[in-house]
Amino acid sequence: MKKIQVLVIGGGPAGLLAASRAAQRGAEVLLLEKNKMTGRKLRITGKGRCNVTNAGEIRQFIEEYPGQGRFLYSAFARFFNEQLCALLEAQGVALKTERGGRIFPVSDSANEVADALTEYAQQSGVRIWTGTEALRLYFETDSGGCRVCGAEIQTKNGKDRIEASTVIVATGGLSYPLTGSTGDGYRWAKQAGHHVTDLQPGLVPLETRESWVSELSGLSLKNVEASLWAGPEDSEICLDRQQGEMLFAHFGVTGPIILSLSRAYAAAKGKPARLKIDLKPALTAEVLDKRLQRDFVKYQKKQLKNALNDLLPKALIPVVIQTAELDGESWVSQITREERGRLGKVLKGLTLTIQGTRPMAEAIITVGGIDIKEIDPKTMASKKAEGLYFAGEVLDVDGYTGGYNLQAAFSTGWIAGEAAAVQALKIEAKLREVRSLLQAEGPQDRKEEDDDREN
Ligand SMILES: Cc1cc2nc3c(=O)[nH]c(=O)nc-3n(C[C@H](O)[C@H](O)[C@H](O)COP(=O)(O)OP(=O)(O)OC[C@H]3O[C@@H](n4cnc5c(N)ncnc54)[C@H](O)[C@@H]3O)c2cc1C
């Protein structure tokens, strides 16, 4: 059995920063990571380039976390993008800002970020045990309530126990479980009396019913607007809309705007939904109709299937013609106004039926997690068990793509580390005080106590 002041479970971005900060505050810190290396998920972020954060201001940032952004105010007030960038640059990681304020390492290497943060933790004095899995947490319950007192771990030689004054759970969510995030933290949180909200895949591709989609697999559409709709067709409501790039896949649709829309789909909790793709968002219906008329004059001697090349990628033309219930073999000069209207309608809203999302294993983030109502936003301390802290994706906070999820993990980790160290040192000081009081009592006092007991 080992005794430690702050025990951090999980060597991802949240755990690494939590442990570093706790050690800097003077606590003795042990970080457990079940993989052989730290930051396995971090190493595949941003397609291996790691979009570490975003250059946005706090207010704009907060809006990028659907629903729960305000919970992050206090964490961001203490440790935000500027502090993170300064930390990384001090560790030798040069950074660059790309489109949409996305910040990446100049090297385009997520490994460089993960290695730098691991080194930072070691330099701060953190002891890191890789290949060590925490199996469960220990709690003590007395009249004062429930408090965490350590964890059981799996070592090469069997099971062992680590006693800790405070414990930070930074075990991540459920997405990409091969990277190590298998939801252990949720189980422990429930054990401590926490409520864990519905867990769903977030920032995830969407599966569609239409069979033609698979034939377009690999086709990317740039500068389109996709909107997600739910409810009966005559009274449907728009859940969200996004402009940018999307991609067809054998199962349905993916790409940046689809991943963002998947968040609204998760919020609709599996209600039937439709995706409408405006293939020409820059043109109003009237302007588009004029454009079609011009193209039809230009290609009046061609068949419809050969007259849309200026407007659409080749692979999409038969789909659009078929969806508009037109005949591709018709001569353009014979297309009626009503038929042109049908074509325009499809170009402004090519509709797909959403059947579900791809599985959790393919999701960028977990939607849902430990209920933030039960967490102190200033310290990340559990309101259910003393000495227990949570940081990162294990919490019910999720953001859109753009560096927001990593910043949330870094910021919550930082403040959890700070608070857990302060509390652990207080506990230690109190214990020392009690011990010295006992020593000061001396053997004479104790003998008197013993005599009293015998009488
Ligand atoms: C493919 C992909 C790309 C992404 N790209 C970006 C991006 O570019 N920008 C961005 O902002 N976000 C991105 N994200 C999201 C981001 O990676 C996560 O939000 C972030 O890693 C969460 O950090 P975390 O520390 O909370 O959890 P994790 O990174 O999941 O780390 C948790 C760690 O805890 C360990 N662990 C779990 N259970 C135990 C246990 N019982 N004992 C010991 N150790 C344990 C795990 O092995 C893991 O190493 C991406 C996600 C994916 C899947």
The ligand as a MOL file (V3000), in Angstrom:
LIG
                    3D

  0  0  0     0  0            999 V3000
M  V30 BEGIN CTAB
M  V30 COUNTS 53 58 0 0 0
M  V30 BEGIN ATOM
M  V30 1 C -10.4880 11.2840 -33.2970 0
M  V30 2 C -10.6090 12.4270 -32.3270 0
M  V30 3 C -10.1330 13.6820 -32.7000 0
M  V30 4 C -10.2670 14.7760 -31.8130 0
M  V30 5 N -9.7490 15.9700 -32.1740 0
M  V30 6 C -9.8710 17.0440 -31.3410 0
M  V30 7 C -9.2590 18.2790 -31.6510 0
M  V30 8 O -8.5310 18.4130 -32.6390 0
M  V30 9 N -9.4850 19.3270 -30.7970 0
M  V30 10 C -10.2440 19.2010 -29.6600 0
M  V30 11 O -10.4300 20.1830 -28.9510 0
M  V30 12 N -10.7670 18.0010 -29.3050 0
M  V30 13 C -10.5740 16.9270 -30.0970 0
M  V30 14 N -11.0780 15.6950 -29.7280 0
M  V30 15 C -11.7100 15.5590 -28.3760 0
M  V30 16 C -10.6220 15.4410 -27.2980 0
M  V30 17 O -9.6580 14.4870 -27.7000 0
M  V30 18 C -11.2130 15.0340 -25.9460 0
M  V30 19 O -12.2030 15.9590 -25.6140 0
M  V30 20 C -10.1380 15.0130 -24.8630 0
M  V30 21 O -9.1260 14.0620 -25.1630 0
M  V30 22 C -10.7160 14.6980 -23.4850 0
M  V30 23 O -9.6660 14.6940 -22.5650 0
M  V30 24 P -9.7290 13.8650 -21.1880 0
M  V30 25 O -8.3950 14.0370 -20.5550 0
M  V30 26 O -10.9340 14.2490 -20.4530 0
M  V30 27 O -9.9470 12.3660 -21.6400 0
M  V30 28 P -9.0230 11.3690 -22.5090 0
M  V30 29 O -8.2130 12.1140 -23.4860 0
M  V30 30 O -9.9410 10.3230 -23.0040 0
M  V30 31 O -8.0390 10.7560 -21.4240 0
M  V30 32 C -8.4860 9.8930 -20.4090 0
M  V30 33 C -7.3530 8.9870 -20.0190 0
M  V30 34 O -7.7110 8.2460 -18.8560 0
M  V30 35 C -7.2110 6.9400 -18.9930 0
M  V30 36 N -8.0270 6.0510 -18.1440 0
M  V30 37 C -9.3320 5.7640 -18.2820 0
M  V30 38 N -9.7460 4.9220 -17.3270 0
M  V30 39 C -8.6600 4.6650 -16.5500 0
M  V30 40 C -8.4340 3.8440 -15.4120 0
M  V30 41 N -9.4030 3.1050 -14.8560 0
M  V30 42 N -7.1860 3.8010 -14.8650 0
M  V30 43 C -6.1720 4.5280 -15.4210 0
M  V30 44 N -6.3300 5.3000 -16.5040 0
M  V30 45 C -7.5520 5.3790 -17.0670 0
M  V30 46 C -7.3400 6.6310 -20.4580 0
M  V30 47 O -6.4900 5.5870 -20.8650 0
M  V30 48 C -7.0050 7.9770 -21.0970 0
M  V30 49 O -5.6330 8.0640 -21.4160 0
M  V30 50 C -10.9180 14.5970 -30.5590 0
M  V30 51 C -11.3910 13.3280 -30.2110 0
M  V30 52 C -11.2300 12.2520 -31.0710 0
M  V30 53 C -11.7320 10.9000 -30.6580 0
M  V30 END ATOM
M  V30 BEGIN BOND
M  V30 1 1 1 2
M  V30 2 1 2 3
M  V30 3 2 2 52
M  V30 4 2 3 4
M  V30 5 1 4 5
M  V30 6 1 4 50
M  V30 7 2 5 6
M  V30 8 1 6 7
M  V30 9 1 6 13
M  V30 10 2 7 8
M  V30 11 1 7 9
M  V30 12 1 9 10
M  V30 13 2 10 11
M  V30 14 1 10 12
M  V30 15 2 12 13
M  V30 16 1 13 14
M  V30 17 1 14 15
M  V30 18 1 14 50
M  V30 19 1 15 16
M  V30 20 1 16 17
M  V30 21 1 16 18
M  V30 22 1 18 19
M  V30 23 1 18 20
M  V30 24 1 20 21
M  V30 25 1 20 22
M  V30 26 1 22 23
M  V30 27 1 23 24
M  V30 28 2 24 25
M  V30 29 1 24 26
M  V30 30 1 24 27
M  V30 31 1 27 28
M  V30 32 2 28 29
M  V30 33 1 28 30
M  V30 34 1 28 31
M  V30 35 1 31 32
M  V30 36 1 32 33
M  V30 37 1 33 34
M  V30 38 1 33 48
M  V30 39 1 34 35
M  V30 40 1 35 36
M  V30 41 1 35 46
M  V30 42 1 36 37
M  V30 43 1 36 45
M  V30 44 2 37 38
M  V30 45 1 38 39
M  V30 46 1 39 40
M  V30 47 2 39 45
M  V30 48 1 40 41
M  V30 49 2 40 42
M  V30 50 1 42 43
M  V30 51 2 43 44
M  V30 52 1 44 45
M  V30 53 1 46 47
M  V30 54 1 46 48
M  V30 55 1 48 49
M  V30 56 2 50 51
M  V30 57 1 51 52
M  V30 58 1 52 53
M  V30 END BOND
M  V30 END CTAB
M  END
